[in-house]
Amino acid sequence: MPEATRQPRDFSAAELHALAHSLPLDGSVVFCDDSEVGAADGMLPDVGLLAAIEMTPVAYASAAKRLTSYREKNTLPEFHATDIVAGRRNTFWATVPHEMRLQAFREVSTALVETQARLSYVHLPRSQYEEMRTRLKQNGFDPKLNWKAAMRRVVLRTLIEEADRRSAPTLIVIDQDRPLHGPRLVTSEAAPSLAGGGVLAAPSDQVIGLQLADMAAFCMGRYLRRRPRNRTISLAGNKDQMLLIASEGDDERARDTIAGLEGFDGVVIETVAAFAGRTRSLLRS
């Protein structure tokens, strides 16, 4: 795909909101955000995940209305999953009681699940990517992309190619990779067929859709990273039947694990389970 030569175009948050709501009923809105973790107890370290959620304009309008109302009613800032769960220092959530943070986390999860979005993701350990890059360099080719940029390239190019095959317009918005004052056209990917003239990058605090994508990335990332290191676990079931089925057939232990989950991890499992049948890894497709 050729590189674009257009100059960056700035949008206001209101213009982006209007653009999303102006799409026809058979159009699509897609929001992308990433999640990563360093070394931590019980988590696989240095694993990055970039998620894209695709939904109808009507579904997005409903979710945006719901979360905007909830945020205003409770005088809350941006919904950022990591900050909410950890009560991270130097953030609004640091002084919010656990139960209130859990309630907000569940509210975002519910809004996300009700969109019936399709979830696509790239899940890539930093060490694995660096090994691949080293081998490519030895063969005379340097991709010249760091870990995060490589994941963005895979996701965006897949989404753009799919959008090009549709008759109805698609709006794609990705979280900023550098500070922006507002939504801006991404010039590194040529996609004039997209609504807005191409992929748009934006600060997540201005776009509810990016906060939903952050939730999706956090939940899928946490689910994948918390799997036992010595066996493969896959998700089966639906919203009302949340089971982790171990490939070695350890079903009873898996059920006991899920039954004992409470709080944030319980919401994570519910959220991931709700996407059963609508989730795909772009590195496998």
C-alpha positions in Angstrom: 0.0 0.0 0.0 1.5 3.4 -1.0 2.6 5.8 1.6 0.4 9.0 1.8 1.8 12.4 1.1 -1.1 14.4 2.5 -0.6 17.0 5.2 -2.1 16.3 8.6 -5.6 17.6 9.0 -7.0 18.5 12.5 -10.5 17.8 13.6 -12.3 18.9 16.7 -13.8 16.3 19.1 -17.2 17.6 18.1 -16.5 17.1 14.4 -15.4 13.5 15.0 -18.5 12.9 17.1 -20.7 14.3 14.3 -18.8 12.2 11.7 -19.5 9.0 13.6 -23.2 9.8 13.9 -23.5 10.8 10.2 -22.6 7.3 9.0 -25.4 5.3 7.4 -27.0 2.4 9.4 -24.9 -0.2 7.5 -21.7 1.8 8.1 -19.0 0.8 10.7 -17.1 2.6 13.4 -13.8 1.1 14.6 -11.8 2.1 17.6 -8.2 0.9 18.4 -6.2 1.0 21.6 -3.3 -0.9 23.1 -2.5 -2.5 26.4 0.9 -3.7 27.7 2.5 -4.9 30.9 6.0 -5.2 32.3 7.2 -7.8 34.7 4.6 -8.3 37.5 3.5 -11.1 39.8 1.3 -13.6 38.0 1.5 -11.8 34.7 3.5 -12.7 31.5 5.9 -9.7 31.2 6.5 -7.4 28.2 3.6 -8.6 26.2 1.8 -6.0 24.1 -1.8 -6.2 22.8 -3.5 -3.9 20.3 -7.3 -4.3 20.1 -9.8 -3.0 17.5 -13.5 -3.0 18.2 -15.9 -2.7 15.3 -19.6 -1.8 15.8 -22.5 -0.1 14.1 -23.0 3.7 14.4 -26.2 3.1 16.3 -24.5 0.8 18.8 -21.7 3.3 19.3 -24.2 6.2 19.8 -26.0 4.2 22.5 -22.8 3.3 24.3 -21.4 6.9 24.1 -24.7 8.3 25.5 -24.7 5.8 28.4 -21.1 6.4 29.5 -21.2 10.2 29.0 -24.3 10.3 31.2 -22.7 8.0 33.8 -19.5 10.1 33.8 -21.3 13.4 34.2 -23.7 12.1 36.9 -20.7 10.8 39.0 -18.3 13.6 38.0 -15.7 11.2 36.6 -12.8 11.8 34.2 -11.8 9.5 31.3 -12.4 5.8 31.8 -9.0 4.3 31.6 -9.0 0.6 32.7 -5.5 0.4 34.2 -6.1 3.6 36.3 -9.5 2.4 37.5 -8.3 -1.1 38.5 -5.0 -0.1 40.1 -6.2 3.2 41.6 -3.0 4.5 40.2 -1.2 7.3 42.0 -1.4 10.8 40.6 -4.7 10.0 38.9 -8.3 10.8 39.8 -8.9 7.2 40.7 -6.2 7.0 43.4 -8.6 8.4 46.0 -11.7 6.6 44.8 -12.9 3.7 47.1 -12.5 0.2 45.7 -16.3 -0.5 45.3 -16.8 2.8 43.4 -13.9 1.9 41.0 -15.3 -1.6 40.5 -18.8 -0.1 39.8 -17.3 2.2 37.1 -15.2 -0.7 35.6 -18.4 -2.8 35.4 -20.3 0.1 33.8 -17.7 0.4 31.0 -17.8 -3.4 30.5 -21.6 -3.4 30.2 -21.5 -0.6 27.7 -18.9 -2.4 25.7 -20.6 -5.7 25.7 -24.0 -4.2 24.7 -22.5 -2.8 21.5 -22.1 -6.4 20.2 -18.8 -5.3 18.7 -16.4 -7.6 16.9 -13.0 -7.7 18.6 -9.8 -8.1 16.6 -6.4 -8.0 18.2 -2.6 -8.5 17.8 -0.9 -10.1 20.8 2.9 -10.0 20.7 5.7 -10.4 23.2 8.4 -7.8 22.8 11.2 -10.5 22.9 9.5 -12.5 20.1 9.2 -9.4 17.9 12.9 -8.4 18.5 14.0 -12.0 17.6 11.9 -11.7 14.3 13.4 -8.3 13.6 16.9 -9.6 14.1 16.4 -12.5 11.7 15.0 -10.1 9.1 18.0 -7.8 9.4 20.3 -10.8 9.0 18.5 -11.5 5.7 19.1 -7.9 4.5 15.7 -6.4 5.4 15.0 -4.0 8.3 11.3 -3.4 9.0 12.4 -0.1 10.8 9.4 -0.4 13.1 9.5 -0.8 16.8 7.3 -3.2 18.7 4.3 -0.9 19.1 4.5 0.5 15.6 4.6 -3.0 14.2 1.3 -4.0 15.9 -0.3 -0.8 14.7 0.8 -1.5 11.2 -0.7 -5.0 11.2 -4.0 -3.9 12.7 -4.5 -0.7 10.6 -3.6 -2.3 7.3 -6.0 -5.2 7.9 -8.8 -2.9 8.9 -8.2 -0.6 5.9 -8.2 -3.6 3.5 -11.5 -4.8 4.9 -13.0 -1.4 4.8 -12.0 -1.0 1.1 -14.1 -4.1 0.3 -17.2 -2.7 1.9 -19.8 -0.7 0.1 -20.8 1.3 3.2 -18.3 3.7 4.8 -16.1 2.9 7.7 -14.6 5.3 10.3 -11.4 4.1 12.0 -10.0 5.9 15.1 -6.9 4.9 16.9 -5.5 6.2 20.2 -2.7 8.8 19.8 0.9 7.6 19.8 2.1 11.1 20.6 0.3 14.0 22.4 -2.4 15.6 20.3 -4.7 18.5 21.0 -7.5 16.8 19.2 -8.3 14.2 16.5 -5.9 14.3 13.5 -5.7 12.5 10.2 -2.9 9.8 10.2 -0.8 10.4 7.1 1.3 7.2 7.3 -1.5 5.1 5.9 -3.2 6.0 2.6 -6.9 5.3 3.1 -9.0 8.0 1.3 -12.0 5.7 1.1 -12.4 5.9 4.9 -14.9 8.3 6.5 -12.9 11.5 7.3 -10.4 10.8 4.5 -8.3 8.2 6.4 -7.4 6.8 9.8 -7.8 9.3 12.6 -5.7 9.4 15.7 -7.1 11.1 18.8 -6.6 11.6 22.6 -8.7 9.0 24.3 -10.1 11.4 26.8 -12.0 13.1 24.0 -13.5 9.9 22.4 -15.7 7.4 24.3 -15.0 4.9 21.6 -11.3 4.8 22.5 -12.2 4.3 26.1 -14.3 1.3 25.1 -11.3 0.0 23.0 -9.1 0.5 26.0 -11.4 -1.7 28.1 -11.4 -4.4 25.4 -7.6 -4.3 25.2 -7.2 -4.4 28.9 -9.6 -7.3 29.4 -8.3 -9.4 26.5 -4.7 -8.6 27.5 -5.3 -9.5 31.2 -7.0 -12.7 30.2 -4.2 -13.8 27.9 -1.4 -12.8 30.3 -2.9 -14.5 33.3 -3.0 -17.9 31.7 -0.8 -20.5 33.4 2.5 -20.6 31.6 2.7 -24.4 31.4 -0.6 -25.1 29.6 -2.8 -23.6 26.9 -6.2 -22.3 27.9 -8.9 -21.2 25.5 -12.2 -19.5 26.1 -15.5 -21.2 25.6 -19.1 -20.4 26.4 -21.0 -17.2 26.6 -22.1 -14.5 28.9 -24.1 -16.9 31.1 -21.6 -19.7 31.0 -18.1 -18.5 31.7 -15.7 -21.3 31.7 -12.0 -21.6 31.1 -11.4 -24.9 29.4 -7.9 -26.3 29.8 -6.5 -28.1 26.8 -5.3 -30.9 29.1 -8.9 -31.5 30.1 -8.7 -30.1 33.6 -12.3 -28.8 33.4 -13.1 -29.2 37.1 -10.1 -27.1 38.2 -11.0 -24.5 35.5 -14.5 -24.2 36.8 -13.3 -23.8 40.4 -11.0 -21.1 39.3 -13.8 -19.1 37.6 -16.2 -19.7 40.5 -13.6 -18.1 42.8 -13.0 -15.0 40.7 -14.3 -11.8 42.3 -14.0 -8.1 41.7 -12.1 -6.8 38.7 -10.9 -10.2 37.4 -14.5 -11.5 37.5 -15.6 -8.6 35.3 -12.6 -9.2 33.0 -13.7 -12.9 32.4 -17.3 -11.9 31.9 -16.3 -9.3 29.3 -14.0 -11.6 27.4 -16.6 -14.4 27.5 -19.2 -12.1 26.1 -17.1 -11.8 22.9 -17.2 -15.5 22.2 -17.7 -16.0 18.5 -16.8 -12.4 17.7 -13.1 -12.4 18.5 -10.1 -13.0 16.2 -6.3 -12.8 16.4 -5.0 -10.9 13.3 -1.8 -12.9 13.5 -3.7 -16.1 12.8 -6.3 -14.8 10.3 
